[in-house]
Amino acid sequence: MSQQALREIIDQAVVDYGFRLAVMWGTDDIVARSDLSSQEAGVLRRLVVPQLQRLPNPVEPDDHAAVQERLAKLAD
């Protein structure tokens, strides 16, 4: 189930800039409210957050799915 939670965090962070900011600057809070394992929390911190910081604001709607898939592959 936590793999799904990580995917949901990634998906929402791509489409919602406010949530993306919360993930980037409040990662510990996001982890505490989620069902992430310690390994998945590490992936979020080390791999996903740096990629979120590089995304344009906004991510264009036509690009949402591709960006979500690219970031989700980091979690595999």
Rosetta silent file (secondary structure, phi, psi, omega in degrees, C-alpha in Angstrom):
SEQUENCE: MSQQALREIIDQAVVDYGFRLAVMWGTDDIVARSDLSSQEAGVLRRLVVPQLQRLPNPVEPDDHAAVQERLAKLAD
SCORE:     score description
SCORE:     0.000 S_00000001
   1 L     0.000  -33.866 -177.101    0.000    0.000    0.000 S_00000001
   2 H   -68.521  -29.675  174.780    2.804    2.456    0.710 S_00000001
   3 H   -59.460  -38.824  176.211    4.082    2.187   -2.868 S_00000001
   4 H   -65.247  -38.493  179.307    0.668    3.493   -3.848 S_00000001
   5 H   -63.397  -40.910  178.096    1.037    6.288   -1.279 S_00000001
   6 H   -63.673  -42.824  178.559    4.355    7.338   -2.815 S_00000001
   7 H   -62.133  -40.180  178.817    2.784    7.364   -6.265 S_00000001
   8 H   -64.785  -39.240  177.030   -0.094    9.496   -4.979 S_00000001
   9 H   -62.372  -47.130  179.409    2.350   11.992   -3.464 S_00000001
  10 H   -60.454  -49.762 -177.019    4.256   12.199   -6.747 S_00000001
  11 H   -59.457  -44.684 -179.086    1.109   12.554   -8.836 S_00000001
  12 H   -68.633  -37.736 -179.150   -0.329   15.314   -6.674 S_00000001
  13 H   -65.119  -29.807  178.823    2.989   17.177   -6.464 S_00000001
  14 H   -70.638  -40.995 -173.558    3.197   17.325  -10.253 S_00000001
  15 H   -92.658  -19.772 -174.017   -0.251   18.859  -10.729 S_00000001
  16 L  -121.138  104.045 -175.417   -0.560   20.961   -7.541 S_00000001
  17 H   -62.607  -36.884  177.972    2.206   23.520   -7.010 S_00000001
  18 H   -61.854  -42.984  177.256    1.144   24.226   -3.421 S_00000001
  19 H   -67.747  -37.761  177.510    1.402   20.547   -2.565 S_00000001
  20 H   -58.387  -43.852  176.804    4.721   20.356   -4.408 S_00000001
  21 H   -60.232  -41.615  178.549    6.042   23.113   -2.147 S_00000001
  22 H   -61.596  -40.510  179.001    4.805   21.183    0.890 S_00000001
  23 H   -68.356  -43.637 -176.659    6.632   18.066   -0.305 S_00000001
  24 H   -67.572  -40.948 -172.132    9.825   19.939   -1.146 S_00000001
  25 H  -108.159   -7.081  178.220   10.069   21.986    2.044 S_00000001
  26 L  -133.539   42.810 -175.177    8.060   19.867    4.482 S_00000001
  27 H   -55.574  -41.547 -179.210    9.077   16.378    3.479 S_00000001
  28 H   -60.795  -39.165  178.198    9.124   15.144    7.077 S_00000001
  29 H   -65.781  -41.792  179.014    5.521   16.275    7.566 S_00000001
  30 H   -63.575  -43.856  179.201    4.418   14.555    4.359 S_00000001
  31 H   -62.397  -42.358 -178.523    6.190   11.338    5.386 S_00000001
  32 H   -63.367  -31.358 -178.559    4.613   11.464    8.856 S_00000001
  33 L   -89.516   -1.899 -174.885    1.111   11.740    7.345 S_00000001
  34 L  -110.002 -179.128  178.807    1.661    8.961    4.813 S_00000001
  35 L  -107.912   35.789 -177.411    2.041    5.204    4.805 S_00000001
  36 L   -81.239  140.297  171.146    5.580    5.273    3.408 S_00000001
  37 L   -72.555  167.954  178.474    8.177    2.767    4.521 S_00000001
  38 H   -63.383  -34.210  177.877   11.532    4.152    5.614 S_00000001
  39 H   -65.583  -44.534  179.982   12.975    3.044    2.261 S_00000001
  40 H   -67.688  -36.328  175.863   10.248    4.864    0.325 S_00000001
  41 H   -62.449  -38.422  176.452   10.677    7.952    2.494 S_00000001
  42 H   -64.615  -40.932  176.573   14.357    7.869    1.574 S_00000001
  43 H   -61.546  -43.915  178.471   13.496    7.629   -2.117 S_00000001
  44 H   -58.367  -48.053 -176.724   11.185   10.602   -1.732 S_00000001
  45 H   -68.504  -47.498 -171.486   13.882   12.659   -0.016 S_00000001
  46 H   -83.673  -33.924 -172.503   16.905   11.644   -2.112 S_00000001
  47 H  -111.658  -45.049 -173.290   15.453   11.111   -5.573 S_00000001
  48 H   -77.857  -49.184 -176.907   11.988   12.593   -5.968 S_00000001
  49 H   -56.787  -45.588  177.706   12.320   15.931   -4.150 S_00000001
  50 H   -59.064  -34.667  177.743   15.364   17.057   -6.191 S_00000001
  51 H   -71.739  -36.921  176.107   13.423   16.295   -9.374 S_00000001
  52 H   -61.613  -36.879 -179.366   10.379   18.179   -8.093 S_00000001
  53 H   -66.364  -21.794 -179.357   12.606   21.194   -7.500 S_00000001
  54 H   -90.160   -8.553 -176.488   13.588   21.158  -11.176 S_00000001
  55 L   -72.234  147.685  174.209   10.043   21.155  -12.528 S_00000001
  56 L   -70.798  159.327  174.691    8.625   24.246  -14.182 S_00000001
  57 L  -121.129  114.064   -0.860    5.779   26.068  -12.521 S_00000001
  58 L   -87.044  164.043  165.964    3.301   25.147  -13.668 S_00000001
  59 L   -75.992  124.852 -177.266    3.830   21.781  -15.246 S_00000001
  60 L   -60.749  138.901 -178.472    1.707   22.076  -18.358 S_00000001
  61 H   -52.129  -37.376  179.192   -1.421   19.895  -18.230 S_00000001
  62 H   -66.240  -18.304 -178.507   -0.392   18.080  -21.410 S_00000001
  63 H   -98.470   -7.998 -174.821    2.851   17.087  -19.647 S_00000001
  64 H   -52.003  -54.582 -174.166    1.347   15.853  -16.360 S_00000001
  65 H   -61.010  -43.525 -178.802    1.162   12.159  -17.247 S_00000001
  66 H   -65.471  -42.101  179.909    4.673   11.985  -18.702 S_00000001
  67 H   -67.656  -41.719  178.402    6.230   13.798  -15.746 S_00000001
  68 H   -60.482  -43.404  178.849    4.300   11.656  -13.268 S_00000001
  69 H   -64.546  -43.568 -179.899    5.515    8.480  -14.981 S_00000001
  70 H   -60.415  -45.294 -179.601    9.118    9.692  -15.091 S_00000001
  71 H   -70.854  -35.427  178.847    9.117   10.501  -11.383 S_00000001
  72 H   -63.880  -32.404  178.723    7.281    7.286  -10.482 S_00000001
  73 H   -64.340  -25.717  176.316   10.051    5.279  -12.153 S_00000001
  74 H   -63.989  -28.231 -177.114   12.460    6.711   -9.578 S_00000001
  75 L   -83.477  -11.625 -178.415   10.478    4.864   -6.931 S_00000001
  76 L   -77.048    0.000    0.000   10.769    1.469   -8.644 S_00000001
